[in-house]
Every structure is written in structure tokens, then in C-alpha cells.
């Protein structure tokens, strides 16, 4: 692998850098977007238990807010619950927008890498082909080894760019879908909290 990178020339540098950044983003997002981290199990029941016992105080709100993204939404609703259903719902919706933005962190960069990597590979190929023709124009085509080696070096850049772009695009789409699913689940949990606190439904055990 190292030999291919070296054979690809200086344009392989940005491609390798893009691959490292993409890999780091994927690892970070896999860790951050775990269901147990975003949607802790039974958080709704725990919050409702505190509400019924009248144990919601500033410290408890901070603990809920800092515990998870869903906790941030719940904390916003609880802090505004005394102002009525509509105000509570609006506060939770505003917080959910910020939470969604946080869940999508780095995904724009990952999508950019997926789009730019093939272009970097193409640029490296074009540069390589130009160098090949430059050698041909000065030395002729009497040495097939030089010609084939130059073309091979140029094509390595295209292959490198595609090897970075394809998995980057796949993970980009995967994470976007993952964020959408998590946001829908958080909205459902938020609506349940609103309805439970205003006597519109009973708390259902979460399996």
C-alpha cells in the first residue's frame, strides 16, 4: 500500500489526508450516534418520576440536560412547563433544532470529502498524463517502460480518489439516515412527555 502511495506522486498526499479525516469522522460519529447515548433507556420514566415527586430543581435539570441529547430536550420542556403546553412544546422544538445540528456535526465535512476525493484523483491523473506527454515530447516513445510506468502512476491517483470517495459517501448516507431516525425517536419521546405532564396520556413502559 505504501508503495502505491509513493508511486502516485505528490497528489496522493491530499488523498491520503482526506482518507484519514474521513476515517476519524466515521469513528467519532459511530461513537456519538449510539442509541444508548442519544436516547437513554427509560429516561422518560425517570423524568416523570422526578416530576411526580416534585424533585425537579436546578441541579436535577442540569443533570438531565448534560446526560444526553434527549435530556437536553426534556430539560428545556421542564424548565418551561409552568408556562403552559404551547410554551413547553415550543421550547422543546427550539432545543431539538440545536440538538439535530449537533448530531449532524462533521457530516458536511464527510460529504465534502466524498465529493472532492474523485476530483483530487482526477487532477492527479491529469497531472501525471501531462508529465508523461512531456517526457514523450523530449525523449520520444522509444522506451515503452517509461510510458507505461507514467500512465500507471497517473491512474493510481484516480484509484486512490475513488477508494476514499466510495466508503465516505456510503457512511455519509448512513449517518444522515441514522440522525433522521434518532430525531424522529426524540420527537416522539418529547411529545409523550408533554402529553403525560398535561394529563393527556398515561406513561407506557418502554421495552
C-alpha positions in Angstrom: 0.0 0.0 0.0 2.8 2.4 0.9 4.4 1.6 -2.4 1.3 2.6 -4.3 1.0 5.9 -2.3 4.6 6.7 -3.2 4.2 5.7 -6.8 1.1 8.0 -7.1 3.3 11.1 -6.6 2.7 14.2 -4.6 -1.1 14.4 -5.4 -1.6 11.3 -3.3 -0.8 13.4 -0.2 -4.1 15.2 -0.2 -6.0 12.0 -0.9 -4.4 10.2 2.0 -5.1 13.1 4.2 -8.7 13.1 3.2 -8.9 9.4 3.9 -7.5 9.9 7.5 -10.0 12.7 8.2 -12.9 10.6 6.8 -11.9 7.7 9.0 -11.7 9.9 12.1 -15.1 11.3 11.4 -16.7 7.9 11.0 -15.2 6.6 14.2 -16.4 9.7 16.1 -19.9 9.6 14.7 -20.3 5.8 15.3 -19.4 6.6 19.0 -21.6 9.7 19.3 -24.7 8.4 17.5 -25.2 5.3 19.6 -28.8 4.9 20.6 -27.9 4.5 24.2 -26.0 7.8 24.3 -28.7 9.8 22.4 -31.8 8.1 23.7 -31.1 6.6 27.2 -33.5 3.8 28.0 -36.3 4.7 30.4 -35.2 8.4 30.6 -38.9 9.4 30.2 -39.9 7.3 33.1 -37.1 8.6 35.3 -38.0 12.2 34.5 -41.7 11.6 35.1 -40.8 10.0 38.4 -38.9 13.1 39.5 -41.8 15.3 38.4 -44.4 13.4 40.4 -42.2 13.6 43.5 -41.7 17.3 42.9 -37.9 16.8 42.9 -37.1 18.8 39.8 -34.7 21.5 40.9 -31.9 23.4 39.0 -29.3 20.7 39.8 -31.6 18.0 38.5 -32.3 20.0 35.4 -28.6 20.3 34.8 -28.1 16.6 35.3 -30.8 15.8 32.8 -29.6 18.4 30.3 -26.0 17.1 30.4 -26.9 13.5 30.3 -27.9 13.1 26.7 -29.3 14.9 23.7 -32.8 13.7 24.6 -32.1 15.0 28.1 -31.4 18.5 26.6 -34.9 18.5 25.0 -36.6 17.2 28.2 -34.8 19.9 30.3 -35.9 22.6 28.0 -39.5 21.4 28.3 -39.4 21.0 32.1 -37.9 24.5 32.6 -40.9 26.0 30.7 -43.6 23.6 31.8 -45.2 26.1 34.2 -46.0 28.5 31.3 -48.4 26.0 29.6 -48.4 23.3 27.0 -47.7 25.5 24.0 -44.7 27.3 25.5 -43.3 24.0 26.7 -43.7 22.5 23.3 -42.1 25.5 21.6 -39.1 25.4 23.9 -38.6 21.7 23.2 -38.9 22.2 19.5 -36.3 25.0 19.6 -33.9 22.8 21.5 -34.4 19.9 19.2 -33.2 22.0 16.3 -30.0 22.7 18.1 -29.7 19.0 19.1 -30.2 17.9 15.5 -27.5 20.3 14.4 -25.1 18.8 16.9 -25.9 15.3 15.8 -25.1 16.3 12.2 -21.7 17.7 13.3 -18.9 16.8 10.8 -21.3 15.2 8.3 -20.9 18.1 6.0 -17.1 17.6 6.0 -17.6 13.9 5.3 -19.9 14.6 2.4 -17.4 17.1 1.1 -14.6 14.5 1.2 -16.9 12.1 -0.7 -17.4 14.7 -3.4 -13.9 16.1 -3.6 -11.8 12.9 -3.4 -12.6 11.7 -7.0 -11.7 15.2 -8.3 -8.4 15.1 -6.5 -7.7 11.7 -8.1 -8.7 13.0 -11.5 -6.4 16.0 -11.0 -3.5 13.7 -10.1 -4.2 11.6 -13.2 -4.3 14.7 -15.4 -1.0 15.9 -13.9 0.5 12.5 -14.4 -0.6 12.3 -18.0 0.8 15.8 -18.7 4.1 14.6 -17.3 4.1 11.5 -19.5 3.5 13.6 -22.6 6.2 15.9 -21.5 8.6 13.0 -21.4 7.4 11.7 -24.7 7.9 15.1 -26.4 11.5 15.2 -25.3 12.6 11.6 -25.4 10.1 10.1 -27.9 8.3 6.8 -27.4 11.3 4.6 -27.7 11.0 3.4 -24.1 7.7 1.7 -23.5 8.6 1.1 -19.9 8.8 4.8 -19.2 5.4 5.4 -21.0 3.5 2.6 -19.3 5.1 3.4 -15.9 4.0 7.0 -16.2 0.4 6.1 -17.1 0.3 3.6 -14.3 1.4 6.3 -11.8 -1.3 8.6 -13.2 -4.1 6.1 -12.8 -3.1 5.3 -9.2 -4.4 8.8 -8.3 -7.8 8.0 -9.8 -8.0 4.7 -8.0 -6.9 6.4 -4.7 -9.5 9.1 -5.0 -12.3 6.5 -5.7 -11.2 4.3 -2.8 -11.7 7.3 -0.5 -14.8 8.6 -2.0 -16.9 5.4 -2.2 -16.8 4.5 1.5 -17.0 8.1 2.5 -20.3 8.5 0.5 -21.7 5.3 2.0 -21.0 6.3 5.6 -22.3 9.9 4.9 -25.6 8.5 3.7 -25.7 6.0 6.6 -25.1 8.7 9.2 -27.7 11.0 7.7 -30.3 8.2 7.9 -29.2 7.5 11.5 -29.6 11.1 12.5 -33.1 11.2 10.9 -34.1 8.0 12.9 -32.8 9.4 16.2 -34.6 12.8 15.6 -37.9 11.0 15.0 -37.5 9.0 18.1 -36.6 12.0 20.2 -39.6 13.9 18.9 -41.9 11.0 19.9 -40.4 10.9 23.4 -40.8 14.7 23.7 -44.4 14.6 22.7 -45.0 11.8 25.2 -43.6 13.9 28.0 -45.8 16.9 27.0 -48.9 14.7 26.9 -48.1 12.9 30.2 -47.4 16.2 32.1 -50.7 17.7 30.9 -52.8 14.6 31.6 -53.4 13.7 28.0 -52.0 10.1 28.3 -50.6 7.6 30.7 -46.9 6.6 30.8 -46.3 3.4 28.8 -43.5 1.1 29.9 -40.7 1.3 27.3 -39.4 -2.1 26.2 
